[in-house]
Amino acid sequence: MPGLDYDWTFVLHDSQALRNWSVAVAEMTVSALATGTSVEAWMSAFARIRCAQIVSAWHSALPDPLRDKVTLVQLGSAARREDLLGSDLDHAVLASDEDSAAAVVPHLYTFIRVMSSVLCPPCEGFVMATNPRWIGTEASWQTRVQQYLSHPDWDHARYLFMLVDSRVHARAREWDEVVLPVRTAIESSSFLRWEMAHLGIRGTVGLGPFGRVVLDQVGERKVFSVKERLVAPMVHSIRLLAMSAGITRLSTRERCAELAALGVLTQGEATEVMAAVSFAWSLRLRSHAKAVLDGNPLRDWVDAGRLSQEEQAELREHLRVAKELEHMVCRRFPKPR
């Protein structure tokens, strides 16, 4: 993969070099997938590049006095090492004190702008440390978590689940003190698990009655929303099952393998689920790569009219698997009486 030997401190401030890099990665992505490279192998290589970019962008954005006082927390796909070309920059910040938390905020906008230049756009849901909800000291984070647990409406439940998929490279012990109560609460709370199953997952898979693929309208085009209607329902379902079983792994594949080992999923179910997730990642990744090469914005949908008949049939089959997984988690986590 291009980029492993880049000096990101320099490249992040060179717009032409960034454009050249983006095109090179997109071209290699198209070529690799066309010649049989698995999307998981691509993601493993890209994760190393993304980590290098994040470290360089973070260091270049923050002045020296602040670097030892604040810790970047990667969330979502970045924490699971499942980033694709256009994955959002979901992140939080753990600060050593309140003054450092306030002082770092202006520099976060620089960090976000730099990461956006390397195909890592700001989170559309505002899950970023420029949002006061996602920054604080260990004490303020613990207070926030307890408030969410005391009033576990759907918004608070969503935030709690987001905190589980997190990764830090410094002050890990302090962050563990924030996340451990969340894991324990979800594992023991039938209400939190019901909320995720029925308010977060139910009805999100893009398969309608009679096996009809659910399409969205974008201008004059009918499109399939890969992230929202296939990737997210499956990743969230596997996360919910894993957390309920006490599994602490972050990657979807590792979670799925452990669920099969524990008997929560059969080996056949685990294989089908991961085949569906891999297909969804690949479909989304190819869409991202094409957008880069065409000079278009990155989107998380594909034009349904451009899918071959074979791809459409494969999509319906994987959506069927996703729908069965959705039904499984809804049956497994009914509303508490």
N, C-alpha and C positions, 0 to 999 in steps of 0.2 A: 504493500500500500504506500502511495506517495505521502510524504509528510513525516515519516518516522525520523528523518535526518534533518528536518527543518529547524532553524533557530527561530523559535516562535517569538522571542522578544523583539526580533527585527521584523519578521514577516507580518505580525499583527498590525503594524503601522504602515504597511505598504499595500495599497489597494490593488495595484496591478498584480503583485505577487499573490495576493489572496484570491483574485479572480483566476489566475493561472492554476493555483492549487485546487480550487473548487472544480474547475473543468477537468483537471487531471484525475481527481478522485472519482468524479462522475463517470468519466470514460473508463477507468479501470473497473468501476463497479459494474457497468453494463457488460464489459468483456468478461469479468469473473463469473457473473451469474449466468451468462450465455454459455460458458464453457464448463458449467457444472459445479462451480464452487458453491458450497452451502452458504446460506445466509448467516448461519451461526459462525462459520469461519470468518466471514466478512466482518461480522459484528465484533468478534474477538480482536481482530486486527485494528478495527476502527476505534475500539475502546481505548487502546493505547494512545492513539493520536488524540482523541478527545481529552483524555486525562492530561496530556502534555499541553494542549491548548488552554485548558482550564487553569493549570498551574501557572503558566506564563501570563495569561490574562489577569489572573488574581494578583500576581506579584507586580505586574506593571501598573495595575490600577491603584494599589494601596501603597502609601508611604511606609518607609521602614518602621517607624515607631508603632504602627498599628498592626503589623503582620503577626506579631507574637501575642496580640491581645484579642484577636477575633479569629474564628475558625469557620471556614466554609463547609456547609453541610449539603451534600448532593442528595437530591430527592428523585423519586420516580424512576424513569428508565435509565438515567445516568447512574443511579445507585445500584440498579440491577445489572448494570453493564449491558444494557439493551438499546442503547442509543442508535438511531439511524441518522441519515444526513441532516434532516430537518427537525430533529427532536427538540422540544422546548427546553429552555434553561430553567428547570424547576430547582430552586435552592433555598436554603435558609442560612442563618448565621447564628453562631453561639459566641457570645462576647464574655470576656473575663470580668467586665464591670459595665455599669450603665453609661459612663462617660465614653468608653470605647464604642459601645453600641450606637450612641448618637454620632460620634465622630466618623464612623465608617460609612454612614448613609450616602453622603455626596459621592464617595468613591465607588459605590455600588453601581451608580449609573454609568460610570466609565467601564466598569467590568461588564455590564450587560451589553453596552454598545459594542465593545470589542468582540464579545462572544457572538453577537448577532452577525458580525462580519465574516465569521467562519461557519455559517449555516447552522447556527444554534440560536434561534430567535427567542425573544422574551416569551414567558409563559402567558398564554391568552387568559388563563384563569387567575393570573396575578399571584401564583405561588412562587413568590420571590421575596428576598429580604428587604426590598424597598417597601414592601407591605409590612406594617408594624406587627402583623400577626405572625410573621416568619422571622423575627429577629429578637434576641434578648439574651440575658445572662442565664446561667443554669437555674438560678432561683426563680426568675421570671418565667422561664419555660416550664418549670415544674408547677408553678401557680396556674399558668395557662392550661396545662394538661388537666389539672384537678378541676378547673372550671368547666372544661369540656366534658369531663366524666360526670360532673355533678348535674349538668344540663345537657344530656346526650341527644339533642335534636339531630336532624339529618346533617345539617351543616357541620356541627361539631363532630359527629361520627365520621364524616368524610375526612376532616382534618386529622383525626386520630389515625385512621387507616393510612393516610399519606405519610405520617411520621414513621411508620414501620419500615417503609422502603426508603431508608436513609443510610448514608455512608459518610464518615468523616476520616480525615487523615491526621488530625491532631486533637488532643483533648478528648480522646475516645471514651475515657472513663466517665467524664462529665456528661457526655451525650448519652451514654448508656443509662445513666441515672434518669435521664429524661424519657427515654424510649421504653425501658423495662416496665414501668407501671402501665404503659399503653398496651404492650404485649399481654401482660397479665390480665388486664381488664377485658380486652377483647376475647382472650381465651376462655374467660369465665363468665362473660356476659352474653346471655342468649338474646338480649334486646339489641345490643350492638351488632351482633352477627345477623339478626333478622333485618336490621336496617340496611346493611350492605347488600344482603341477598335480594330483598324485595324493593328497596328504594334506589339502590345503586346499580344492580345487575339485571333484575327482572325487566323484560321488554326491551332490552338494549341491543340484542343480537338482530342483525339485519335480515331476518328471514320471516316472511309473513305467512298467511294461510296458504295451504296447498303448495308449499315449497317455493313461493314467489320471493325473489330477492328484492328487498326494500331499497328503492333508489330515492335520492334526493334531487331536487331541481336546483341547478346553478345556471342562471341565465337561461339559455335555450337548451342546455345539455342535461341529460339524466346521468347522475354520477353515483358511484357507490362510495360511501364514507368508510374507508378501511379502518381507520383508527377507532372511531366511535362505535362502529357496528360489528367489528370483528376482533381487533386487537384488544381493546379495553375490556370488553365483557369476559374474554378468556383469561387475560392476565389477572383481572380482579377476582374472578372465580377461583383460580388456582391459589391466589394469595389468601383468600378467605378460608379455603379448605386447609391450606398449610398452617395458617395461624391457629385455627381451631384444633389442629393436631399437634401444636407445640413445635412446629418446624421453624427454625430460625434462618434458614437459607434465604437469600434474596432473589437469585435468578429464577425465572419461571421454569426453566428446564430442570434445575436442581430441585426445586419444590415439587415438580411433577414426578420426578424419579423417587423422591422420598415418600410421596403420597402412595405411589405404587408399592414401595417396599413395606409400607405400613398396612396395606390392604384397603386404604380409603378409595383408591382407584384400582381397577384391574390393570394388568400390564397392557392388555389390548386397549383399554380406555386411555391410558397414559400415552400410548403410542399415537392413537388417533388425535388426541388433544394437541400434542406437540407438533404433529404434521400440520394441523390446522393453524397453529400459531406461526410456524415457520412459513407457511404459504402466505399468511397475512403480512408478516414482516417483509417477505420478498416482494409482494405486490406493492407495498408502500415504498420500499426502498427503490424499486425500479421507477416508480412515479417521481420520487425525489430526484433521482439521477437525470431523468428525462427533462425535468423542469430546469435543472441547472444548465444542461446542455442547450436548451432552447432559450435560456435567458428569462424564464418565467418565474413567478413567485412559487415557493414550495407549498404544496397543498397535501392534505391528508385524505384526498379522495382520488378516485380514478374514473375516467370517462367510460361509462359502461359500454358505449358503442364501439370503443377501441379494443375491448377484450375479445379474444378469439372464442370460438365455440367451445374449444377444449378448456380454456381458462374459465369460461362461464360455468361449465359443468363442474369443474374442480371447485370453483367458488361455492356453488350450491352444496356440494358434498361437505366442504369444511364448515359452512354455515349450519348444516344439519348437526354436525358434531358439537359446534358451539351452542346450538339451541338445546341439545341434550344435556350439556354441562350446565347451562342456565337452569334448566328444569331440575337437575340434581341438587344444586345449591338451594334452590327455593324450597324443595321438599325437605332438605336436610335441616334448614333453619326456619321453621315456621314461627309465626308471631307468638311470643310468650303469652300465656293466659294469666 
